[in-house]
């Protein structure tokens, strides 16, 4: 096992050399989904050291509620005491799912095999994520892969959990140890210790939703943390996962926020005029202001949708979408933290297109921003949800 780089919280600097190659870049996200870029420090021993059978819900009580204590003024103190753990969280998830009112498609989506959903604090991204989870047809599903980006340790490949269970405030989720052992047997995956596992939030933020929508079903999960890998590596890991995704009893969740915009992210990409346009994009600064015709939050929306459009699989193939998305990222450097897990999903779909003749379809169903940026001192994080079927 080679040494891996565990990151110390350090500074707000980004150094990206090319798509799929990140130098000294890792993230610590606050509840908003804000990204702090970190300086990696190599720790002998890599990710395999401490062990534990159960991963705690380490971000509960901060990024989302941990117990049944409701802040609603309509609930008395005596009622609060009697609420079981997780009651408030369960009620929140129920309410957000109930607010999903699609106009074009009947939910759940028949044949839905994967979703893309955000992983910020629930106060910010919980409602947007509900649009992805409401689309899931849970019938017959026994296994859920969850692909999330690495924010807290530098990883050049993909990593598997060493735990047997993941805890959530509304119930535990068992890991599919047999599948994890099969993946480990390929020699392509690292293994996370409990400290690295509990530090990462990109997978944990999906666990309560998974437990909620699959309530009463005996499912197992396969969490995979995806590192800073190249497009070809995304395709390679996707081909490993493709046979599992093909199974009727298997589902896949991809964890990703979209644009992290603002000086705190060292990212102020801006379209002076709404695309398509002959006017080139610029970098805003305290001396370069946005144009009145295109507010910053609209430019961010245009930027995100440009990338989202690259991922729509109809009429192009998953392989073509993968290439188009990589080219878009190389051009814009958009700070989509889950770009590599998205790439792995595209790699799996491309493999199935060739081996099984599947014709996948992706549809975006929700897009939101944490705030509407108007000036260079503002910042925001974007959240998007999509479903995939074939």
MIDRENMI-333099 format. One record per residue (C-alpha): x, y, z; residue in three letters. Coordinates in steps of 0.2 Angstrom, whole numbers, padded with zeros to 4 digits. Example, Ala and Ser with C-alpha at 12.3 -4.5 7.8 and 13.67 -1.06 7.14 Angstrom:
0062 | -0022 | 0039 | Ala $
0068 | -0005 | 0036 | Ser $
//
This chain:
0000 | 0000 | 0000 | Unk $
0008 | 0016 | -0005 | Unk $
0008 | 0031 | 0006 | Unk $
-0007 | 0043 | 0003 | Unk $
-0008 | 0061 | 0007 | Unk $
-0018 | 0067 | 0021 | Unk $
-0023 | 0085 | 0020 | Unk $
-0021 | 0099 | 0033 | Unk $
-0033 | 0113 | 0033 | Unk $
-0022 | 0127 | 0026 | Unk $
-0027 | 0140 | 0014 | Unk $
-0039 | 0146 | 0000 | Unk $
-0028 | 0143 | -0015 | Unk $
-0032 | 0132 | -0030 | Unk $
-0018 | 0125 | -0042 | Unk $
-0026 | 0115 | -0056 | Unk $
-0014 | 0110 | -0070 | Unk $
-0027 | 0101 | -0081 | Unk $
-0043 | 0091 | -0081 | Unk $
-0040 | 0076 | -0070 | Unk $
-0024 | 0082 | -0063 | Unk $
-0025 | 0092 | -0047 | Unk $
-0010 | 0098 | -0038 | Unk $
-0011 | 0102 | -0019 | Unk $
-0030 | 0103 | -0021 | Unk $
-0042 | 0096 | -0009 | Unk $
-0057 | 0103 | 0000 | Unk $
-0065 | 0106 | 0017 | Unk $
-0083 | 0111 | 0014 | Unk $
-0094 | 0120 | 0026 | Unk $
-0112 | 0117 | 0027 | Unk $
-0115 | 0129 | 0013 | Unk $
-0104 | 0118 | 0002 | Unk $
-0090 | 0131 | 0002 | Unk $
-0074 | 0124 | -0003 | Unk $
-0058 | 0128 | 0007 | Unk $
-0043 | 0122 | -0003 | Unk $
-0030 | 0113 | 0007 | Unk $
-0011 | 0109 | 0007 | Unk $
-0008 | 0090 | 0007 | Unk $
0004 | 0083 | 0020 | Unk $
0010 | 0065 | 0017 | Unk $
0007 | 0054 | 0032 | Unk $
0017 | 0037 | 0033 | Unk $
0005 | 0023 | 0033 | Unk $
-0008 | 0030 | 0020 | Unk $
-0026 | 0028 | 0024 | Unk $
-0025 | 0011 | 0032 | Unk $
-0022 | 0012 | 0051 | Unk $
-0037 | 0014 | 0063 | Unk $
-0051 | 0002 | 0060 | Unk $
-0069 | 0001 | 0066 | Unk $
-0084 | -0009 | 0061 | Unk $
-0097 | 0006 | 0061 | Unk $
-0094 | 0023 | 0054 | Unk $
-0102 | 0037 | 0064 | Unk $
-0114 | 0050 | 0057 | Unk $
-0100 | 0062 | 0060 | Unk $
-0108 | 0077 | 0052 | Unk $
-0125 | 0075 | 0060 | Unk $
-0129 | 0090 | 0072 | Unk $
-0119 | 0102 | 0061 | Unk $
-0123 | 0099 | 0042 | Unk $
-0140 | 0091 | 0046 | Unk $
-0150 | 0088 | 0062 | Unk $
-0144 | 0074 | 0072 | Unk $
-0159 | 0070 | 0083 | Unk $
-0178 | 0073 | 0086 | Unk $
-0176 | 0091 | 0094 | Unk $
-0187 | 0102 | 0083 | Unk $
-0184 | 0120 | 0082 | Unk $
-0203 | 0123 | 0078 | Unk $
-0211 | 0134 | 0090 | Unk $
-0227 | 0124 | 0089 | Unk $
-0219 | 0109 | 0098 | Unk $
-0219 | 0109 | 0117 | Unk $
-0204 | 0105 | 0127 | Unk $
-0213 | 0089 | 0134 | Unk $
-0216 | 0084 | 0116 | Unk $
-0198 | 0087 | 0111 | Unk $
-0192 | 0075 | 0125 | Unk $
-0203 | 0061 | 0119 | Unk $
-0197 | 0063 | 0101 | Unk $
-0187 | 0048 | 0096 | Unk $
-0169 | 0051 | 0088 | Unk $
-0170 | 0056 | 0070 | Unk $
-0188 | 0061 | 0071 | Unk $
-0185 | 0079 | 0065 | Unk $
-0173 | 0073 | 0051 | Unk $
-0186 | 0061 | 0045 | Unk $
-0199 | 0075 | 0045 | Unk $
-0188 | 0086 | 0035 | Unk $
-0184 | 0073 | 0022 | Unk $
-0203 | 0069 | 0021 | Unk $
-0207 | 0087 | 0018 | Unk $
-0194 | 0090 | 0005 | Unk $
-0199 | 0075 | -0005 | Unk $
-0217 | 0080 | -0004 | Unk $
-0212 | 0097 | -0011 | Unk $
-0206 | 0088 | -0027 | Unk $
-0219 | 0092 | -0040 | Unk $
-0213 | 0087 | -0058 | Unk $
-0223 | 0093 | -0072 | Unk $
-0216 | 0082 | -0086 | Unk $
-0213 | 0065 | -0079 | Unk $
-0222 | 0053 | -0067 | Unk $
-0212 | 0049 | -0052 | Unk $
-0204 | 0038 | -0048 | Unk $
-0195 | 0036 | -0065 | Unk $
-0197 | 0019 | -0072 | Unk $
-0180 | 0011 | -0076 | Unk $
-0171 | 0024 | -0066 | Unk $
-0153 | 0017 | -0063 | Unk $
-0143 | 0032 | -0056 | Unk $
-0145 | 0050 | -0049 | Unk $
-0134 | 0065 | -0047 | Unk $
-0137 | 0075 | -0032 | Unk $
-0128 | 0088 | -0021 | Unk $
-0120 | 0085 | -0004 | Unk $
-0120 | 0102 | 0005 | Unk $
-0128 | 0105 | 0022 | Unk $
-0146 | 0101 | 0021 | Unk $
-0152 | 0118 | 0025 | Unk $
-0145 | 0123 | 0008 | Unk $
-0145 | 0108 | -0004 | Unk $
-0158 | 0096 | 0005 | Unk $
-0173 | 0103 | -0005 | Unk $
-0163 | 0101 | -0022 | Unk $
-0157 | 0083 | -0018 | Unk $
-0175 | 0078 | -0015 | Unk $
-0179 | 0080 | -0033 | Unk $
-0166 | 0066 | -0037 | Unk $
-0172 | 0055 | -0023 | Unk $
-0190 | 0057 | -0028 | Unk $
-0186 | 0050 | -0045 | Unk $
-0179 | 0033 | -0039 | Unk $
-0190 | 0018 | -0042 | Unk $
-0185 | 0007 | -0027 | Unk $
-0193 | -0009 | -0033 | Unk $
-0182 | -0024 | -0032 | Unk $
-0166 | -0013 | -0027 | Unk $
-0155 | -0023 | -0015 | Unk $
-0138 | -0013 | -0018 | Unk $
-0134 | 0005 | -0019 | Unk $
-0117 | 0012 | -0025 | Unk $
-0113 | 0029 | -0019 | Unk $
-0099 | 0038 | -0028 | Unk $
-0092 | 0054 | -0020 | Unk $
-0077 | 0065 | -0022 | Unk $
-0063 | 0066 | -0010 | Unk $
-0062 | 0083 | 0000 | Unk $
-0051 | 0078 | 0014 | Unk $
-0037 | 0067 | 0008 | Unk $
-0027 | 0067 | -0008 | Unk $
-0031 | 0052 | -0018 | Unk $
-0025 | 0047 | -0036 | Unk $
-0038 | 0033 | -0038 | Unk $
-0053 | 0027 | -0029 | Unk $
-0055 | 0021 | -0011 | Unk $
-0067 | 0009 | -0002 | Unk $
-0073 | 0009 | 0016 | Unk $
-0066 | -0003 | 0029 | Unk $
-0082 | -0002 | 0039 | Unk $
-0097 | -0015 | 0040 | Unk $
-0110 | -0002 | 0044 | Unk $
-0114 | 0017 | 0041 | Unk $
-0124 | 0025 | 0055 | Unk $
-0137 | 0038 | 0051 | Unk $
-0149 | 0047 | 0064 | Unk $
-0164 | 0037 | 0056 | Unk $
-0156 | 0020 | 0055 | Unk $
-0140 | 0010 | 0050 | Unk $
-0135 | 0005 | 0032 | Unk $
-0125 | -0011 | 0030 | Unk $
-0111 | -0011 | 0018 | Unk $
-0110 | -0025 | 0004 | Unk $
-0095 | -0033 | 0010 | Unk $
-0095 | -0046 | -0003 | Unk $
-0095 | -0033 | -0017 | Unk $
-0082 | -0023 | -0008 | Unk $
-0070 | -0038 | -0007 | Unk $
-0073 | -0041 | -0026 | Unk $
-0068 | -0023 | -0030 | Unk $
-0053 | -0024 | -0018 | Unk $
-0048 | -0040 | -0027 | Unk $
-0045 | -0030 | -0043 | Unk $
-0030 | -0022 | -0036 | Unk $
-0037 | -0005 | -0042 | Unk $
-0044 | 0002 | -0025 | Unk $
-0037 | 0009 | -0010 | Unk $
-0045 | 0006 | 0008 | Unk $
-0050 | 0020 | 0019 | Unk $
-0047 | 0019 | 0038 | Unk $
-0061 | 0026 | 0049 | Unk $
-0053 | 0043 | 0052 | Unk $
-0053 | 0047 | 0033 | Unk $
-0070 | 0039 | 0031 | Unk $
-0078 | 0050 | 0044 | Unk $
-0069 | 0066 | 0039 | Unk $
-0077 | 0065 | 0021 | Unk $
-0094 | 0072 | 0019 | Unk $
-0098 | 0069 | 0001 | Unk $
-0105 | 0051 | 0004 | Unk $
-0112 | 0054 | 0022 | Unk $
-0124 | 0068 | 0015 | Unk $
-0133 | 0055 | 0005 | Unk $
-0135 | 0042 | 0018 | Unk $
-0151 | 0049 | 0027 | Unk $
-0159 | 0051 | 0010 | Unk $
-0155 | 0033 | 0005 | Unk $
-0161 | 0026 | 0022 | Unk $
-0177 | 0036 | 0020 | Unk $
-0182 | 0032 | 0002 | Unk $
-0177 | 0013 | 0004 | Unk $
-0186 | 0013 | 0021 | Unk $
-0192 | -0005 | 0025 | Unk $
-0181 | -0013 | 0012 | Unk $
-0166 | -0024 | 0015 | Unk $
-0152 | -0015 | 0005 | Unk $
-0134 | -0013 | 0006 | Unk $
-0122 | 0001 | 0001 | Unk $
-0106 | 0001 | -0008 | Unk $
-0098 | 0018 | -0004 | Unk $
-0083 | 0023 | -0016 | Unk $
-0073 | 0039 | -0014 | Unk $
-0066 | 0045 | -0031 | Unk $
-0050 | 0055 | -0031 | Unk $
-0041 | 0066 | -0043 | Unk $
-0041 | 0055 | -0058 | Unk $
-0039 | 0057 | -0077 | Unk $
-0053 | 0055 | -0090 | Unk $
-0045 | 0038 | -0095 | Unk $
-0045 | 0032 | -0077 | Unk $
-0063 | 0038 | -0075 | Unk $
-0067 | 0027 | -0090 | Unk $
-0057 | 0012 | -0083 | Unk $
-0065 | 0013 | -0066 | Unk $
-0082 | 0015 | -0074 | Unk $
-0079 | -0001 | -0084 | Unk $
-0076 | -0010 | -0068 | Unk $
-0092 | -0004 | -0060 | Unk $
-0102 | -0007 | -0076 | Unk $
-0107 | -0025 | -0073 | Unk $
-0114 | -0021 | -0056 | Unk $
-0124 | -0006 | -0063 | Unk $
-0131 | -0018 | -0076 | Unk $
-0139 | -0028 | -0063 | Unk $
-0158 | -0025 | -0060 | Unk $
-0155 | -0025 | -0041 | Unk $
-0142 | -0012 | -0041 | Unk $
-0143 | 0007 | -0041 | Unk $
-0130 | 0021 | -0042 | Unk $
-0129 | 0038 | -0033 | Unk $
-0117 | 0051 | -0039 | Unk $
-0113 | 0065 | -0026 | Unk $
-0108 | 0082 | -0033 | Unk $
-0111 | 0101 | -0030 | Unk $
-0109 | 0112 | -0045 | Unk $
-0100 | 0129 | -0047 | Unk $
-0092 | 0136 | -0031 | Unk $
-0090 | 0154 | -0036 | Unk $
-0081 | 0169 | -0028 | Unk $
-0064 | 0175 | -0022 | Unk $
-0065 | 0163 | -0007 | Unk $
-0064 | 0149 | -0020 | Unk $
-0052 | 0158 | -0032 | Unk $
-0065 | 0156 | -0045 | Unk $
-0073 | 0172 | -0053 | Unk $
-0076 | 0166 | -0071 | Unk $
-0089 | 0177 | -0079 | Unk $
-0098 | 0179 | -0095 | Unk $
-0100 | 0198 | -0099 | Unk $
-0114 | 0193 | -0112 | Unk $
-0125 | 0178 | -0111 | Unk $
-0119 | 0163 | -0122 | Unk $
-0118 | 0159 | -0136 | Unk $
-0109 | 0175 | -0139 | Unk $
-0093 | 0182 | -0147 | Unk $
-0089 | 0191 | -0131 | Unk $
-0076 | 0180 | -0122 | Unk $
-0077 | 0175 | -0104 | Unk $
-0067 | 0185 | -0091 | Unk $
-0061 | 0184 | -0073 | Unk $
-0069 | 0197 | -0062 | Unk $
-0059 | 0206 | -0049 | Unk $
-0061 | 0221 | -0038 | Unk $
-0055 | 0231 | -0053 | Unk $
-0066 | 0222 | -0066 | Unk $
-0084 | 0223 | -0064 | Unk $
-0099 | 0213 | -0071 | Unk $
-0109 | 0221 | -0085 | Unk $
-0127 | 0227 | -0080 | Unk $
-0134 | 0216 | -0094 | Unk $
-0128 | 0199 | -0086 | Unk $
-0128 | 0198 | -0067 | Unk $
-0116 | 0187 | -0059 | Unk $
-0128 | 0174 | -0053 | Unk $
-0135 | 0173 | -0071 | Unk $
-0118 | 0170 | -0078 | Unk $
-0115 | 0156 | -0065 | Unk $
-0132 | 0149 | -0071 | Unk $
-0126 | 0149 | -0089 | Unk $
-0110 | 0142 | -0085 | Unk $
-0117 | 0127 | -0075 | Unk $
-0130 | 0124 | -0088 | Unk $
-0117 | 0124 | -0101 | Unk $
-0109 | 0109 | -0092 | Unk $
-0125 | 0101 | -0088 | Unk $
-0130 | 0101 | -0106 | Unk $
-0114 | 0092 | -0110 | Unk $
-0120 | 0078 | -0099 | Unk $
-0137 | 0075 | -0108 | Unk $
-0135 | 0058 | -0116 | Unk $
-0148 | 0060 | -0129 | Unk $
-0145 | 0060 | -0144 | Unk $
-0126 | 0058 | -0140 | Unk $
-0118 | 0043 | -0132 | Unk $
-0111 | 0042 | -0115 | Unk $
-0093 | 0041 | -0122 | Unk $
-0096 | 0057 | -0132 | Unk $
-0104 | 0066 | -0117 | Unk $
-0089 | 0061 | -0107 | Unk $
-0077 | 0069 | -0119 | Unk $
-0088 | 0085 | -0121 | Unk $
-0089 | 0087 | -0102 | Unk $
-0070 | 0085 | -0101 | Unk $
-0067 | 0098 | -0114 | Unk $
-0080 | 0110 | -0105 | Unk $
-0070 | 0108 | -0089 | Unk $
-0053 | 0111 | -0097 | Unk $
-0060 | 0127 | -0105 | Unk $
-0070 | 0134 | -0090 | Unk $
-0061 | 0126 | -0075 | Unk $
-0078 | 0126 | -0067 | Unk $
-0077 | 0121 | -0049 | Unk $
-0088 | 0105 | -0050 | Unk $
-0082 | 0095 | -0035 | Unk $
-0090 | 0079 | -0041 | Unk $
-0083 | 0080 | -0059 | Unk $
-0073 | 0064 | -0056 | Unk $
-0088 | 0053 | -0049 | Unk $
-0098 | 0060 | -0064 | Unk $
-0084 | 0054 | -0075 | Unk $
-0084 | 0037 | -0068 | Unk $
-0103 | 0035 | -0070 | Unk $
-0101 | 0041 | -0089 | Unk $
-0087 | 0028 | -0090 | Unk $
-0099 | 0014 | -0084 | Unk $
-0113 | 0020 | -0095 | Unk $
-0101 | 0020 | -0110 | Unk $
-0095 | 0003 | -0106 | Unk $
-0113 | -0004 | -0106 | Unk $
-0117 | 0005 | -0122 | Unk $
-0103 | -0005 | -0130 | Unk $
-0106 | -0022 | -0121 | Unk $
-0124 | -0022 | -0119 | Unk $
-0131 | -0010 | -0132 | Unk $
-0140 | 0001 | -0118 | Unk $
-0146 | 0018 | -0123 | Unk $
-0145 | 0028 | -0107 | Unk $
-0155 | 0044 | -0104 | Unk $
-0150 | 0058 | -0092 | Unk $
-0162 | 0072 | -0087 | Unk $
-0159 | 0087 | -0076 | Unk $
-0174 | 0090 | -0064 | Unk $
-0168 | 0104 | -0052 | Unk $
-0155 | 0118 | -0051 | Unk $
-0153 | 0130 | -0037 | Unk $
-0139 | 0142 | -0030 | Unk $
-0136 | 0145 | -0012 | Unk $
-0137 | 0164 | -0015 | Unk $
-0138 | 0176 | -0030 | Unk $
-0121 | 0184 | -0033 | Unk $
-0121 | 0202 | -0038 | Unk $
-0104 | 0209 | -0034 | Unk $
-0086 | 0202 | -0033 | Unk $
-0088 | 0201 | -0014 | Unk $
-0102 | 0189 | -0015 | Unk $
-0100 | 0170 | -0016 | Unk $
-0112 | 0155 | -0020 | Unk $
-0112 | 0136 | -0022 | Unk $
-0124 | 0128 | -0035 | Unk $
-0134 | 0112 | -0033 | Unk $
-0141 | 0102 | -0047 | Unk $
-0151 | 0085 | -0047 | Unk $
-0153 | 0073 | -0062 | Unk $
-0159 | 0055 | -0065 | Unk $
-0152 | 0042 | -0077 | Unk $
-0162 | 0028 | -0084 | Unk $
-0159 | 0014 | -0097 | Unk $
//
